[in-house]
Amino acid sequence: MPKLIKNGEIIDNPYIWLQDAEEAVVPNGIVAAKKWLAEKDTIGDVAGIWLEAGDGVECLQGVDLSQFDVIGVNFPAFVDGRGFSYARLLKERLHYQGEIRALGNFIPDQLGYLLRVGFNSFQFNDDVDLDAALALHSPFSVAYQGDVSDPRPIFLRR
């Protein structure tokens, strides 16, 4: 079974990321948000949805996101940072409380920043050493700026 990092631990991945629009939808699948939105009345139960880099979160406005165990954000390329904003918007604007998973082409060095914007699980590409990535899970004990967990700047946390 594939592995991922969630809440600071390496665990078995209970979900299947359905990247091919033609793949059969399964209850433990994470399907593309656009596919789910287009077929939500007939698609059946899914564990979650995932956003492509160009989707934005506006398409989920008015959707009851509590029905999903996980919302994934695909990083198509290392240099594409739109997913960082999506996680923060899911938390702050859409009030999503579930698992937000980074998917695809991000690197372990980005883990600390991904945590600060709201991600709590990480499904790396197969070539990434999860033990090495886990070592980067919380490299800094203090940050000057606030984040989604604690929006106060450091001077207000004293």
Secondary structure, 3 states (H helix, E strand, C coil): CCEEEECCEEEECCCEECCCCCCCCCCCEEEEHHHHHHHCCCCCCCCEEEECCCCCCHHHCCCCHHHCCEEEEEECCCCCCHHHHHHHHHHHCCCCCCEEEEEECCCHHHHHHHHHHCCCEEEECCCCCHHHHHCCCCCCCCCCCCCCCCCCCHHHCC
